[in-house]
Amino acid sequence: MNQRDDIEARLREFRPRRPAMIPDERLQLLRGPIWIAVAAAIAASMLIVAWLRRPSTPEPVAPTLGTLTAIALERPDDLDAVLTTISRTSLPDVTRPGGALQSLSKL
Amino acid sequence: MKRVLEVLTTCAVAVCLLASRGDAQPATNAALRYWMAFALMKDPPDGRSGITAEFLDRVGAGTAAWDETQLGSIVDDNREALMIMWRATKLPVCDWGLEYELGPQTPIAHLAKARVLARLNAVAGARLASRGEWGRAVDVWLAGVRFSQHVANGGTLISLLSARLSLSPSLKSLVRAASQSSVDAGRRQQIAAVVGAIPDAGFDWADAMRREADALAIAKRLNPGLNAPMPSQAAVDRTANEVRAERRAVLDAAAK
């Protein structure tokens, strides 16, 4: 009886073990491209986030009494940005890089 | 003989009157000088270069540190425009010659240019302050105060609201300057004199509202179907009170 218990106790010491994976050559071949695809997906998502977060360019606004007064009264927080944008497009510096003189010099 | 003397005297008086009429030059219009400054002004780069208008405003207000590498060239590139502006602010007359008879189509592009020039002025003052040249910085900010008065001159509400965007940073910077030990009593008196000379609420808001009503009447005459109400008096009063407090803060700081 003791011997039998002893055997059972020894048997209980055995634990199931996960078998090793069956080598799959196709999976091994895919390992490289999978990581490249993952990296590309991360880069693409970062680009999309950066694009979404970029400051939006306000639509051109006519620098007239009616338009600017309406903005000042209805969207006062936007007035400063609108004035700044209008300033860039009125009396533009023709000598700046990409300005009119640079374009004309290429003709 | 007496007759000849009378004729000669009359002729002499007439010549003197004509000569005095020729000598009387009309006062130089500061608005023309400002347009010259606008033409020479180089707008700071847009946000893509990392220098946003908000960042420049923070630097101008002293809430962001001066960065010579990033901002030095912006002030240097606009030195001539700023110097024209500083001189023009000392002129007594500023008439923008706005065509209010055009109603809502009245061009007011000068307000956009003026806003940017005022921002550059505030940044130029911050640069001087960062070098410890508080006296010169005070001169720049006082020019900013006078400039805001010229921008608002004869304008409707939009002129005052955009001029206010230029006035407030100058007033806040002057409060900081007044707390500096290097700003002497003479300079404090100068601050008190310039800021004390502007209206209690910064501008004549009541006059601007009258012009606003006139502009609205013209707009309705040009377009009878127009349904545009007058701006809220409560909102205007709120803004006026904010500017009043900013002006009071400068006077209090200068008096200490």
Boltz contact constraints between the chains, C-beta under 6 A:
constraints:
  - contact:
      token1: [A, 55]
      token2: [B, 47]
      max_distance: 6.0
  - contact:
      token1: [A, 63]
      token2: [B, 108]
      max_distance: 6.0
  - contact:
      token1: [A, 63]
      token2: [B, 109]
      max_distance: 6.0
  - contact:
      token1: [A, 63]
      token2: [B, 112]
      max_distance: 6.0
  - contact:
      token1: [A, 64]
      token2: [B, 105]
      max_distance: 6.0
  - contact:
      token1: [A, 65]
      token2: [B, 104]
      max_distance: 6.0
  - contact:
      token1: [A, 65]
      token2: [B, 106]
      max_distance: 6.0
  - contact:
      token1: [A, 65]
      token2: [B, 108]
      max_distance: 6.0
  - contact:
      token1: [A, 66]
      token2: [B, 104]
      max_distance: 6.0
  - contact:
      token1: [A, 68]
      token2: [B, 158]
      max_distance: 6.0
  - contact:
      token1: [A, 69]
      token2: [B, 158]
      max_distance: 6.0
  - contact:
      token1: [A, 72]
      token2: [B, 158]
      max_distance: 6.0
  - contact:
      token1: [A, 72]
      token2: [B, 161]
      max_distance: 6.0
  - contact:
      token1: [A, 73]
      token2: [B, 231]
      max_distance: 6.0
  - contact:
      token1: [A, 80]
      token2: [B, 165]
      max_distance: 6.0
  - contact:
      token1: [A, 83]
      token2: [B, 112]
      max_distance: 6.0
  - contact:
      token1: [A, 83]
      token2: [B, 115]
      max_distance: 6.0
  - contact:
      token1: [A, 84]
      token2: [B, 53]
      max_distance: 6.0
  - contact:
      token1: [A, 86]
      token2: [B, 112]
      max_distance: 6.0
  - contact:
      token1: [A, 87]
      token2: [B, 43]
      max_distance: 6.0
  - contact:
      token1: [A, 87]
      token2: [B, 112]
      max_distance: 6.0
  - contact:
      token1: [A, 87]
      token2: [B, 113]
      max_distance: 6.0
  - contact:
      token1: [A, 87]
      token2: [B, 116]
      max_distance: 6.0
  - contact:
      token1: [A, 88]
      token2: [B, 43]
      max_distance: 6.0
  - contact:
      token1: [A, 90]
      token2: [B, 109]
      max_distance: 6.0
  - contact:
      token1: [A, 91]
      token2: [B, 38]
      max_distance: 6.0
  - contact:
      token1: [A, 91]
      token2: [B, 39]
      max_distance: 6.0
  - contact:
      token1: [A, 93]
      token2: [B, 42]
      max_distance: 6.0
